[in-house]
Amino acid sequence: MQYDYLIVGAGLFGAVFAHEMKRRGRSVLVIDKRQHIAGNIYTESVMDINVHKYGAHIFHTSDKKIWDYVNEFADFNHYINSPIAYYKGEVYNLPFNMNTFSKMWGVVTPDEARAKITEQIGKLHITEPQNLEEQALSLVGTDVYEKLVKGYTEKQWGRDCKDLPAFIIRRLPLRFTYDNNYFNDRYQGIPVGGYTAMVDKMLKGIEVRLGISYQEFAHERESGNGVEAVDAEGNTYRRVVYTGMPDEYFDYRLGHLEYRSLRFETHKMPECDNYQGNAVVNYTAREVPYTRIIEHKHFEFGQQKGTVITREYPMEWHEGDEPYYPVNNERNNELFRQYQELAKTRPHIIFGGRLGQYKYYDMDKVIAAAFQAVEAEDKE
């Protein structure tokens, strides 16, 4: 059998692309090396609670087309992302807003808060930031940096802020309103019943094979129309949509791109109905090894008996680990550009998603990128 598309990865990009191509009458097969669909937005039921297995995912967008699209596959609740930060016994609201400043300094008005931050920045005399620490200090002053930025950032990146380049933090938003909504987007929420059910509806009627990598599943060969993928059964695939790492696809021919990884430590707590009172609590002190604790039931206003929490530990990525975040510094961006040039020699391949495009994407931007890829195929 000849398929139009072999889609490698059953995450959000792959699922949207597959759904749209099936709707256009194209033949598609989806594979994934994991034993489940939905990629990093996979949710599983634990104690009747939808647990975000690979970290918290809150859908938010200002694009009504994308909001209407995801609502075709799920009903979304009215969850508003309002994380809090814990620093050595002190609790602060995020993002940095008037509630944060009032708790930190006892100020009441926006003018008082601005004056405090301006005073702290002025004392530092930083004109041209040479590293991330100086960049952050020049944006938010000493107190906010020391309590809410420094330790968290060092844990995320695995190195001292003085050893990180300034461009990593281009801005740190300061809000001079009493508003704890982390996002500015018009639409926000969590799909009722979890993300896995949403992706399952996207993939309805599409053949999906799990627990197998592209390298195990298919090889590539020259054909009359160029290069095509062929599986062990002799099925051929005119195009391959690859949502994995581009350096892995090319067998690291030009070298390894860098990623950050995460380790998740999940605990069932049947005797505790409410562990921390909020879905997301960031731990900003460097000496606390994890960056945040997620209490999953609060994403859906759960009233179940018991609760489930997950601690997130950032870690260096090594080959074989799960990559989560691209390290978009100058060296890696240049190497990725070289892989993009190499990809032009394989016109049957479409690289997509956070890994395939080596870019940190929010979920709505992943969907937008999938739409763009679909539109490009429509023009062929």
Secondary structure, DSSP 8 states (H G I E B T S, - for coil): -EEEEEEE--SHHHHHHHHHHHHTT--EEEEESSSSSSGGG-EEEETTEEEETTS---EEES-HHHHHHHTTT--B-------EEEETTEEEESSS-HHHHHHHH---SHHHHHHHHHHHHHHH--SS--SHHHHHHHHHHHHHIIIIIHHHHHHHHTS-GGGS-GGG-S------SS---S---SEEE-BTT-HHHHHHHHTTTSEEEES--HHHHEEEEEETTEEEEEETTS-EEEEEEE-S-HHHHTTTTT----EEEEEEEEEEETT-S-SSSSSEEEE--TTSS-SEEEEGGGGGT---SSEEEEEEEEEE--TTS---EE--SHHHHHHHHHHHHHHTT-TTEEE-HHHHTTS---HHHHHHHHHHHHHHHHT-
